[in-house]
Amino acid sequence: MEDNTKPSSYLDDPPNSRLFLVTSKSITEDTIRDHFSTFGEIQDIWVVKDKHTKESKGVAFVKFSKSSQACTAMEEMHGKCLVEGTKPIKVFIAQSRSSGSHRDVEDEELTRIFVMIPKTFTEEDMKETFKDYGDIEYCIIIKNKLTGESKGLGYVRFHKPSQAAMAIENCDKTFRAILAEPRTKTSTTENEYFGNSRSEHMANESGMSGYPFSADNNYTSGDMWNSDMITRCLMVSSRAAITQEQVYSLFDLIPGMDYCEMQRDQYGFSKGQAMIRYNNLGSAVYAKEKLNGFEYPPGNRLVVTYVDDGEDRTSPVGKMAMQLVAAQMMSMVWNGPTGPQLMKTSTGYTPVATSQKPRVQTDVNLPPVKKMAPSDSVVKERLFVIFNPSPLPVDVLEDVFCRFGSLVEVYLVPGRNVGYMKYADRKHANDAMAALHGKVVNGVKMKVMLADPPKEESHKRQRTY
């Protein structure tokens, strides 16, 4: 039975520990408990019933105490018959209530984990470390594009969701393992998923939205967007919690943004989506191609799609103009990613240059850009930086902090608004701290302080993350 005295966050603690079941209407809570209790501790079972007749709607939720238990139950019970003569049940991991999506989680999203590893680790080391939790499909180490050196981060892809969940729950805490954000999916994949599972049972149940387990609708399920359409309006979707200030600061880096607003439900809660509108088609195309799949905050991939802005593009001339602009902007994305000249096409075909905002916007009197220190330099001082409301991109932080000299590395802690700046010279680190503490860069306020207490040189040891 559902316990209304528990906070809503309990439903997703830990993440992916709640199952969504599609069953026959004759299946009872006791029957579900008998079959699912073998996989672990069940904290709650909720059979959705008609408000008037009190009959089951053939939909239920099962809350386990661990994600691995829920994933194992899903793998073992999907397609099974609970009672002879009834149809096979469908079992899915239920979507988090804080997510903006109304679909349930697919298996592919549950098999890849993101880990912090020693920079000396090879892919074979990763496989050797995580093989105890299940069959591994692949391991990937994230490397610096310029030097080819490991960044101390990587991905491990398992064959089954339960294996990934076991790894997260049981691996050494120093790996800080979390479930990796899913890769960008196409609309076709999502529509196929909707048609085959939950939507079959939800479409005609108007009362479902009133239940605490239900999920909110969003724009991606309607007719507002089309994969073949190119417009000045974009819909930004995020699985992680993200604020309007974060979305605004990111998309405002591309000139021409007229409008940015988070989408909220009837209770004022964020749906995890934001509507963006540019005053020219070129800026929208560039933003979509550059920021779709971009990790912001780190580890969270944004999904950016076009949304119908109401303009008529049925005429051949309009289609040709749209295709021309799209082709030009795509060429810019691939061939000139730094400081491209954006196109303004709302009044005709002639491209009009728009002013490019500086890469770094701040009232701090910054020194000129200096080269970063070699990556194998001995770190003499580390700065700890707190960002509000969210971290700046690594390349922007490198641009800012390298100006004081001997910057070795910028490291952002995944999923948190903090990071470390590593310097090969204490004086340069102190200069950066004095100049940047409490200052605002690109709309983000930074608190900059020493990461380590002062020590004598002979006792100070280099720490790596």
KAFEN-V926141 format. One line per field, one symbol per residue. psi: psi as a letter, one per 20 degrees, with the letter a starting at -180 (. if undefined). burial: + if it has 9 or more other ideal C-beta (glycine too) atoms within 8 Angstrom, else -. A space follows every 10 residues. Layout:
psi = ???
burial = ???
This chain:
psi = qpoiiqqhhh hkorqkjpqp porqiiprgh ggghhiiiia ophqpoppqp hgijqqjkpr qporiqhhgg gggghhipjq phppirqqqp pqpqqqhiqi qjqrpqhhij ipqpqpqqii prhhggghgj hiirppgrqp ppqphgijqq jkqrqporhq hhggghgghi rpiiilprpq qqrpqrhggg hhgghidhhh ihhjnhihii qiirqqrrhi ibjhqpiipp ripqpppphq pqrhhggghg iihoqjphpp pqpqaijjqp jkqqpppqjq hghggggghh ioipoorpio pqppqqppji qokhqhgggg gghggggghh ggghimiplq oqqojijaho pppqppqqhp oqjpnqrqpq qqqqijqpoh qpppppqoir qqqghggggg iiiiqkpgqp ppopjqlrrp ppqipgghgh ggghhipjrp pkjpppoprp hqqprqhiip qppq.
burial = ---------- ++---+++++ ++++--+-+- +++-++--++ -+-+++++++ -----+++++ ++++-+++++ +++++-++-+ -++--+--++ ++++++--++ +-++++--++ +++++++-+- +-+-+++-++ --++-+--+- +-++-----+ ++++++++-+ +++++++++- +---+-++++ ++----+--+ --++--++-+ ++-----+-- --+--+-+++ ----+---++ ++++++++++ -+++++++++ ++-++++--+ -++------+ ++++++++++ ++++++++++ ++++++++++ ++++++++-- -------++- ++-+++-+++ +++------+ +++++----- +--+-+---+ -+---+---+ --+-+-+-++ +++++-++-+ ++---+++++ ++++++++++ ++++--++++ +++++--+++ +++-+++-++ ++++-+++++ -+-------+ -----
